[in-house]
Amino acid sequence: MKQLFISAFVLLTAVASFAQSEKFTAAMKKNLAAMDTGFKNPPELLNVANNFERIANAEKNQWLPYYYAAFCQVNYGFMEQDKDKIDSYADKATELIAKADSLSPNNSEISCIKSMIASCHMMVNPMQRWQEYGQESNSNMEVAMQQDATNPRPYFLKGQGLKYTPEQFGGGCKTAKPQLQTALDRYATFKPASDISPNWGKERTESLIKDCK
Amino acid sequence: MKTALSIIFFFHFLPLTAQISISGHVTDNKNKALRGVSVALKNTYDGATTDSTGHYSFSTDEKGEQQLEATISGYYAISQKIVLGPTPVTLNLSMKEQITELKAVVISAGSFEASDKNKGAVLSDIDIVTTPSANGDVTSAFKSLPGTQQVGESEGLFVRGGTATESKIFMDGNLVNNFFYSSTPGIATRGRFNPFLFKGTVFSTGGYSALYGQALSSALILESKDLPEKTEADLGISVVGVGGGIQHLSKDKKSSWGVSVNYTNLWLAFNVIKQKQDFFQVPLAKQADANFRIKTKNGGFIKYYGYVSTNKTGFRSRDIDSAVLKDAFSINNINTYQNISWKDRIGNGWKVNTGISFSTNKDDIVNEMQDADNRKFTGTNPLLNYKNFNLLNKARYAQARVVFEKKLFGLNAIRFGTDYFYSNEKSTYTLYDGTKFTQQVNDHLLAAFAETDIYVTNNLAAKIGSRLEHSTIVDKWNIAPRISLAYKVGANSQASFAYGIFYQNPERKYLPGLAGLDYSRASHYIFQYSKQTKDYTLRTELFYKKYSNLYKTDSSIGGREIAANNNGYGDAKGIEFFWRDKKTIKNVDYWLSYSYLNTKRDFLNYPTAIQPSFAATHTAAFVFKRFFLPLKTQFNLSYNFATGRPYYRIAKNANDKYVITDAGKTINYNSMSFSVNWLPNIGKKDARTFTVWVLGVTNVLGQNIVYNYNYSYDGSRKEAVTPPSKRFVFIGCFLSFGIDRTQDAINNNL
């Protein structure tokens, strides 16, 4: 009986934690799917950001929901038309990514988000903010490359940034293409750690390369 | 085993048993629906985001007592206990808006801010150096803003019917006494400070804070830069001189130091561009400065800036009182300035901001009557002989200041502190016959001030303060209240009001004066409406300024004009507009300002209240900047206009009373200036050197400019005061090493 009790207990905790992680993965997957549609319907992106944040706050030690919440916020910032509001989304993303960073330090994917946040701040007023945020965005890309040489996303972000920089300032397709090509090569071999791990940017890279042809 | 299985089953099917729905509406404190609020049960995945009607709804499996949380940035989060039973829950929530710097109204009546960070900023710091009429001079750039006069015959800012001495300049809280190079007759001198020293400037055309005093009209508040971004060296070569310096940033990016030297010599420029005056000593200046900045562990700063500067100039101009003689004026100046300040957080929401500054100034002025062969002339006419003199001015100034600030709830704050100024000015006047008059003026000025920022909501804020001063020259206390209010009318627009009383000591050159002098006094009433987005700025201000106790002067025994009493008075009223547009025309940034001024005053030796000779009724400025990307070149144009200014000859009549014996009005002031900046290295990411070429031409069209008229002693002749040359051309090349200045250029031009 005692043995049965112990095995039942072991089984029970195992099942409970399995159920927990299953619940987590399922919730993440559901919201990742919603995130994809959210790019076509920006207000939905904020709902998804909030969903991720809720998951993150409930889990407390998972970096991915904070990461995706920040990713949604910063992307919403990029899509926001009212320039006076952009900073608040970037600030929110900063707050979220800082939590992800403390759970998973030295993470290349997190450095990518930091780079995007800086670019988002810069977008509000490129002429005045280039110096501060342009530099911050670049240095985070460099850090992301160093942290994980196989990660295609920092190359994608760098290529994308260059593509939209005027040629006179050293941007344009000519300088962007090698970076995008590097990104594409890395996408070909990149294997996400799990099916809820970051795995975005490939299609966008392809379409940017197409634009440059 | 069966038990275990049934337990699993139990767990597995539990979720399906009883889901409870929770829904409701979220509004702000004005009962407006809030979209995007995240409503959730604490520590669960369950929650929803409100839609555009503020509605939320979700289901949960949780039971019993739970914490419901609502969050959205910009509002205080709500956490509320709810008990989940078998029935659906409906819960409406009301959220209170946070008062944040981003949203809150800016207290801006009467002031123009130039900085990169603050949302109230009208100009960026780079705008100051790319305004062509300014020629890189800090204060001249502000002449393209409303409220200022296009005075070119003497330096300083003439604001809203006030003289230049009614405008004071502060650096990191400390008064700068000799901001400009020493005055020369009929020629405005430049400021001694490089515009790149400052990260932000606030130019107040009235109603400024109780933290500053002794300026009846205006305060220009400069804040020096924090740490440089990188270690760099720079070198500049131009038609007026050479200069270079280094800024070194420590490895840990916690401290920096820098030194620079500048040598200015107008020999070349004056040989090419004919000057009205005959320069026997072309303007020559040498300056060496040093700075250090240390970031403290609490994020504060200790900053030092100091310089030693010498300059000399000497020129002959035709003497107005005689047919053949010339006036030969020369000045030798040595000026030093040291300023150390410490700004820090000291815990519990308290901040301290303290500084000491010390400066010395020595002017050695020689004026000589010379004959046609430039030999000293000594005749028998006492009137002409009086023009042979020496004047030696020596001054020492010191200031100590401390301000404490405590942040209260939200953005509310209180600030108070004290200021102590010491000045000692000694002048020795030597007449042609060797007679010496020596005068010394000492002043100890003690001030105490307190101010509070009150944010009632994001839409309504007030700044209320008061200043108490005692100067030993006047030996009286004064108390000066200051109030400003700001109310947000729309998303980007606001209305502001400012009121204040301002006091000032008599101008030093009229001291020592007669006994029983009091402070001059001005009351300001300012109403402002402004609308500002990232691309446009519209500002309009209506003001009324009342002067009382202005100084009247009289001539003393030595023939000197001295402050006699406080019977002067006056007023100034007007309306001003400012419009800046960075968007409508691609790659073009332009601004327009217009000021209407109606002012009269009775002061100095004026016989009655008249429109002063430095005040024009209508003033306008237009600045236009366009960047041509393929040429890597920026073109800047500015046009300044003012209607004619009155001029007077005031002399004593037979009854020893001052009267106007002649008066007139100058022609309108029109001047167009142009500058080109060429940045050949722009975009070259790997370039180690960054080069900026500058070509600037003032008064391109060569329009006639008359600032004022001078009269001969007997009033029989008058002579126009005009600029020393019609145009001035500036060509220069500025290099910096180790840092890609391209960023600056892109910042400025994209």
Interface residues (C-beta under 8 A of the other chain):
Chain A: L4 S7 A8 L11 L12 V15 A16 A19 K23 A27 P43 L46 N47 N50 N51 E53 R54 I55 N57 A58 K83 D84 D87 S88 D91 K92 V124 N125 P126 M127 Q128 R129 W130 Q131 G134 Q135 P166 Q168 F169 G170
Chain B: M1 T3 A4 I7 I8 F11 H12 R35 G36 S38 A40 K42 N43 T44 Y45 D46 G47 A48 T49 S52 S73 G74 L102 D116 S124 E229 A491 N492 T533 K534 L629 P630 K632 I682 G683 K684 K685 T742 Q743 D744 I746 N747 N748 N749 L750
